[in-house]
């Protein structure tokens, strides 16, 4: 991950922050770009995907593509959350960090 941030880097209020790096824009269907995210624990996710449609935004994880017997593309998830509430909280925190990263990149 190309960042000077240290795992567990703190914001001005002393809270540990998610660090975003390597945003690569790409507009295709709902896809708006790829990026990496380092969690305060030091865990790094590469090639996360930012998606948007209408007023909805979400984060996609890398997945393995395969073709079923009828020739239809399918995807196997590598990562999933135990429940919707946890997934939504993660999404919101990642999107907040991504918005801050993109705002800083513009200035």
ZADO-1210 file (C-alpha; in nm, 4 decimals, padded with zeros to 6 digits):
<atoms>
<atom x="00.0000" y="00.0000" z="00.0000" code="UNK" pos="1"/>
<atom x="00.1495" y="00.3297" z="-00.1047" code="UNK" pos="2"/>
<atom x="00.0941" y="00.5444" z="00.2017" code="UNK" pos="3"/>
<atom x="00.2962" y="00.7037" z="00.4768" code="UNK" pos="4"/>
<atom x="00.0228" y="00.6271" z="00.7276" code="UNK" pos="5"/>
<atom x="00.1090" y="00.3901" z="01.0080" code="UNK" pos="6"/>
<atom x="-00.1347" y="00.1202" z="01.1189" code="UNK" pos="7"/>
<atom x="-00.3631" y="00.2703" z="01.3785" code="UNK" pos="8"/>
<atom x="-00.2872" y="00.6295" z="01.2702" code="UNK" pos="9"/>
<atom x="-00.4970" y="00.8709" z="01.4718" code="UNK" pos="10"/>
<atom x="-00.7029" y="01.1660" z="01.3557" code="UNK" pos="11"/>
<atom x="-00.6951" y="01.5043" z="01.5298" code="UNK" pos="12"/>
<atom x="-00.9456" y="01.3802" z="01.7908" code="UNK" pos="13"/>
<atom x="-00.7231" y="01.0826" z="01.8760" code="UNK" pos="14"/>
<atom x="-00.9420" y="00.8195" z="01.7072" code="UNK" pos="15"/>
<atom x="-00.7811" y="00.5509" z="01.4955" code="UNK" pos="16"/>
<atom x="-00.8615" y="00.5981" z="01.1285" code="UNK" pos="17"/>
<atom x="-00.8968" y="00.3887" z="00.8173" code="UNK" pos="18"/>
<atom x="-00.6300" y="00.4916" z="00.5655" code="UNK" pos="19"/>
<atom x="-00.7157" y="00.4994" z="00.1935" code="UNK" pos="20"/>
<atom x="-00.4594" y="00.4848" z="-00.0866" code="UNK" pos="21"/>
<atom x="-00.4172" y="00.4169" z="-00.4566" code="UNK" pos="22"/>
<atom x="-00.7605" y="00.5325" z="-00.5766" code="UNK" pos="23"/>
<atom x="-00.7911" y="00.4538" z="-00.9478" code="UNK" pos="24"/>
<atom x="-01.1053" y="00.5927" z="-01.1127" code="UNK" pos="25"/>
<atom x="-01.2983" y="00.3743" z="-01.3562" code="UNK" pos="26"/>
<atom x="-01.6532" y="00.4407" z="-01.4759" code="UNK" pos="27"/>
<atom x="-01.8209" y="00.1214" z="-01.5929" code="UNK" pos="28"/>
<atom x="-02.1841" y="00.0496" z="-01.5076" code="UNK" pos="29"/>
<atom x="-02.2015" y="00.1130" z="-01.1296" code="UNK" pos="30"/>
<atom x="-01.8227" y="00.0937" z="-01.0816" code="UNK" pos="31"/>
<atom x="-01.6516" y="00.4261" z="-01.0036" code="UNK" pos="32"/>
<atom x="-01.3034" y="00.3064" z="-00.9131" code="UNK" pos="33"/>
<atom x="-01.0655" y="00.0819" z="-00.7209" code="UNK" pos="34"/>
<atom x="-00.8715" y="00.1594" z="-00.4037" code="UNK" pos="35"/>
<atom x="-00.6837" y="00.0114" z="-00.1077" code="UNK" pos="36"/>
<atom x="-00.7825" y="00.0514" z="00.2572" code="UNK" pos="37"/>
<atom x="-00.5731" y="-00.0088" z="00.5679" code="UNK" pos="38"/>
<atom x="-00.7728" y="-00.0692" z="00.8843" code="UNK" pos="39"/>
<atom x="-00.6488" y="00.0541" z="01.2236" code="UNK" pos="40"/>
<atom x="-00.5475" y="-00.3082" z="01.3013" code="UNK" pos="41"/>
<atom x="-00.2991" y="-00.2993" z="01.0100" code="UNK" pos="42"/>
<atom x="-00.5114" y="-00.5277" z="00.7878" code="UNK" pos="43"/>
<atom x="-00.4935" y="-00.4039" z="00.4267" code="UNK" pos="44"/>
<atom x="-00.7580" y="-00.4655" z="00.1602" code="UNK" pos="45"/>
<atom x="-00.6433" y="-00.4138" z="-00.1990" code="UNK" pos="46"/>
<atom x="-00.8669" y="-00.3638" z="-00.5026" code="UNK" pos="47"/>
<atom x="-01.1792" y="-00.2647" z="-00.3146" code="UNK" pos="48"/>
<atom x="-01.4384" y="-00.1285" z="-00.5561" code="UNK" pos="49"/>
<atom x="-01.6455" y="00.1868" z="-00.5180" code="UNK" pos="50"/>
<atom x="-01.9922" y="00.1463" z="-00.6719" code="UNK" pos="51"/>
<atom x="-02.2670" y="00.4063" z="-00.7167" code="UNK" pos="52"/>
<atom x="-02.6194" y="00.3944" z="-00.8537" code="UNK" pos="53"/>
<atom x="-02.8729" y="00.6718" z="-00.8065" code="UNK" pos="54"/>
<atom x="-02.8265" y="00.7811" z="-00.4429" code="UNK" pos="55"/>
<atom x="-02.6722" y="00.4503" z="-00.3290" code="UNK" pos="56"/>
<atom x="-02.2999" y="00.3918" z="-00.2752" code="UNK" pos="57"/>
<atom x="-02.1337" y="00.0699" z="-00.1679" code="UNK" pos="58"/>
<atom x="-01.7975" y="-00.1026" z="-00.1453" code="UNK" pos="59"/>
<atom x="-01.7291" y="-00.4254" z="-00.3315" code="UNK" pos="60"/>
<atom x="-01.4649" y="-00.6772" z="-00.2338" code="UNK" pos="61"/>
<atom x="-01.2493" y="-00.8724" z="-00.4783" code="UNK" pos="62"/>
<atom x="-01.4043" y="-01.2074" z="-00.5722" code="UNK" pos="63"/>
<atom x="-01.3114" y="-01.5059" z="-00.7854" code="UNK" pos="64"/>
<atom x="-01.5078" y="-01.5362" z="-01.1095" code="UNK" pos="65"/>
<atom x="-01.6269" y="-01.8720" z="-01.2403" code="UNK" pos="66"/>
<atom x="-01.8755" y="-01.9941" z="-01.5001" code="UNK" pos="67"/>
<atom x="-02.1577" y="-02.2273" z="-01.4061" code="UNK" pos="68"/>
<atom x="-02.2835" y="-02.5209" z="-01.6161" code="UNK" pos="69"/>
<atom x="-02.5200" y="-02.2980" z="-01.8126" code="UNK" pos="70"/>
<atom x="-02.2394" y="-02.0543" z="-01.9046" code="UNK" pos="71"/>
<atom x="-02.3419" y="-01.7796" z="-01.6607" code="UNK" pos="72"/>
<atom x="-02.0667" y="-01.5899" z="-01.4777" code="UNK" pos="73"/>
<atom x="-02.0770" y="-01.6338" z="-01.1008" code="UNK" pos="74"/>
<atom x="-01.8564" y="-01.4943" z="-00.8229" code="UNK" pos="75"/>
<atom x="-01.7219" y="-01.6593" z="-00.5088" code="UNK" pos="76"/>
<atom x="-01.6840" y="-01.4215" z="-00.2151" code="UNK" pos="77"/>
<atom x="-01.3642" y="-01.4313" z="-00.0131" code="UNK" pos="78"/>
<atom x="-01.4937" y="-01.2000" z="00.2587" code="UNK" pos="79"/>
<atom x="-01.8355" y="-01.1554" z="00.4115" code="UNK" pos="80"/>
<atom x="-01.9818" y="-01.0052" z="00.7268" code="UNK" pos="81"/>
<atom x="-02.1709" y="-01.1959" z="00.9930" code="UNK" pos="82"/>
<atom x="-02.4745" y="-00.9670" z="00.9602" code="UNK" pos="83"/>
<atom x="-02.6106" y="-00.6685" z="00.7691" code="UNK" pos="84"/>
<atom x="-02.5514" y="-00.4251" z="01.0565" code="UNK" pos="85"/>
<atom x="-02.1783" y="-00.5046" z="01.0642" code="UNK" pos="86"/>
<atom x="-02.1558" y="-00.4794" z="00.6850" code="UNK" pos="87"/>
<atom x="-02.3333" y="-00.1422" z="00.6850" code="UNK" pos="88"/>
<atom x="-02.1085" y="-00.0055" z="00.9584" code="UNK" pos="89"/>
<atom x="-01.7971" y="-00.1149" z="00.7669" code="UNK" pos="90"/>
<atom x="-01.9341" y="00.0367" z="00.4437" code="UNK" pos="91"/>
<atom x="-02.0084" y="00.3680" z="00.6139" code="UNK" pos="92"/>
<atom x="-01.6633" y="00.3886" z="00.7734" code="UNK" pos="93"/>
<atom x="-01.4839" y="00.3011" z="00.4491" code="UNK" pos="94"/>
<atom x="-01.6907" y="00.5516" z="00.2481" code="UNK" pos="95"/>
<atom x="-01.6230" y="00.8273" z="00.5031" code="UNK" pos="96"/>
<atom x="-01.2475" y="00.7576" z="00.4851" code="UNK" pos="97"/>
<atom x="-01.2617" y="00.7429" z="00.1037" code="UNK" pos="98"/>
<atom x="-01.4494" y="01.0744" z="00.0823" code="UNK" pos="99"/>
<atom x="-01.1873" y="01.2374" z="00.3075" code="UNK" pos="100"/>
<atom x="-00.9065" y="01.0907" z="00.0969" code="UNK" pos="101"/>
<atom x="-01.0582" y="01.2139" z="-00.2300" code="UNK" pos="102"/>
<atom x="-01.1262" y="01.5596" z="-00.0823" code="UNK" pos="103"/>
<atom x="-00.7619" y="01.5875" z="00.0295" code="UNK" pos="104"/>
<atom x="-00.6417" y="01.4713" z="-00.3142" code="UNK" pos="105"/>
<atom x="-00.8385" y="01.7528" z="-00.4799" code="UNK" pos="106"/>
<atom x="-00.6712" y="02.0230" z="-00.2692" code="UNK" pos="107"/>
</atoms>
